[in-house]
Amino acid sequence: MITLLLLLLILGLVAGALARLLVPGPDPIGIAGTILLGIVGSFVGGFLGYVLFGKDFGKGALQPSGLIGSIIGAVIALLIYRAATRGRARA
């Protein structure tokens, strides 16, 4: 169980970091925010994959297409985050 959680954190970090690299601009969210971005992106990408292709968790959870879906989902989540915080003053 600990190994699975560590693997999910690492994959979340990778997906979040790649999403931040793909979307230009400043994102002062730190490493924890990057991991959270990747995890949220995994949920968004998994949901979109299920809606578009009808695949479920029983087909295999860890696949290269899942990482790509996580990155796409993280990019979408990052764009939504930027749109939501656009008018706010940063401290």
VMD Tcl script that draws the C-alpha trace (Angstrom):
set ca {
  {0.00 0.00 0.00}
  {2.84 2.41 0.82}
  {4.49 1.59 -2.50}
  {1.29 2.39 -4.37}
  {0.95 5.74 -2.60}
  {4.56 6.66 -3.33}
  {4.11 5.66 -6.97}
  {0.98 7.82 -7.22}
  {2.82 10.79 -5.69}
  {5.70 10.40 -8.13}
  {3.37 10.06 -11.11}
  {1.41 13.08 -9.89}
  {4.63 15.07 -9.68}
  {5.66 14.02 -13.20}
  {2.24 14.77 -14.72}
  {1.99 18.11 -12.91}
  {5.52 19.15 -13.86}
  {4.99 18.27 -17.51}
  {1.70 20.19 -17.53}
  {3.47 23.23 -16.08}
  {6.12 22.94 -18.78}
  {3.55 22.64 -21.56}
  {1.51 25.67 -20.45}
  {3.75 28.75 -20.52}
  {3.55 31.38 -17.84}
  {4.28 31.75 -14.13}
  {2.66 29.33 -11.69}
  {3.76 29.99 -8.10}
  {2.26 26.79 -6.67}
  {5.35 24.95 -5.39}
  {6.09 21.23 -5.38}
  {3.05 20.24 -3.30}
  {0.82 22.19 -5.68}
  {2.49 20.48 -8.62}
  {1.81 17.05 -7.13}
  {-1.79 18.05 -6.41}
  {-2.11 19.35 -9.97}
  {-0.93 15.98 -11.30}
  {-3.33 14.05 -9.06}
  {-6.26 16.26 -10.07}
  {-5.13 15.86 -13.69}
  {-5.22 12.10 -13.27}
  {-8.82 12.26 -12.15}
  {-9.78 14.63 -14.96}
  {-7.90 12.55 -17.55}
  {-9.37 9.32 -16.23}
  {-12.88 10.74 -16.30}
  {-12.43 12.03 -19.86}
  {-10.98 8.69 -20.95}
  {-13.94 6.84 -19.46}
  {-16.46 9.20 -21.07}
  {-14.78 9.17 -24.48}
  {-13.63 5.56 -24.71}
  {-15.66 3.66 -22.10}
  {-12.63 2.03 -20.43}
  {-12.82 1.10 -16.79}
  {-10.39 0.44 -13.94}
  {-10.51 -3.33 -14.56}
  {-8.67 -2.92 -17.87}
  {-5.48 -1.96 -16.04}
  {-4.72 1.11 -13.99}
  {-1.11 1.89 -14.89}
  {-0.63 2.30 -18.63}
  {1.27 4.77 -20.82}
  {-2.05 6.09 -22.11}
  {-3.04 6.77 -18.50}
  {0.04 8.96 -17.98}
  {-0.76 10.85 -21.19}
  {-4.36 11.27 -20.00}
  {-3.05 12.52 -16.66}
  {-0.89 15.12 -18.37}
  {-3.80 16.27 -20.56}
  {-6.04 16.42 -17.50}
  {-3.39 18.38 -15.58}
  {-3.11 20.88 -18.43}
  {-6.90 21.32 -18.35}
  {-6.86 21.69 -14.55}
  {-4.01 24.23 -14.76}
  {-5.89 26.31 -17.32}
  {-9.01 26.24 -15.12}
  {-6.90 27.24 -12.10}
  {-5.42 30.16 -14.00}
  {-8.84 31.31 -15.20}
  {-10.23 31.11 -11.66}
  {-7.33 33.07 -10.09}
  {-6.75 35.56 -12.88}
  {-8.30 38.60 -11.17}
  {-7.03 37.92 -7.65}
  {-4.09 39.78 -6.16}
  {-1.17 37.55 -5.23}
  {0.47 37.89 -1.82}
}
mol new
graphics top color blue
foreach p $ca { graphics top sphere $p radius 0.5 }
foreach p [lrange $ca 0 end-1] q [lrange $ca 1 end] { graphics top cylinder $p $q radius 0.2 }
display resetview
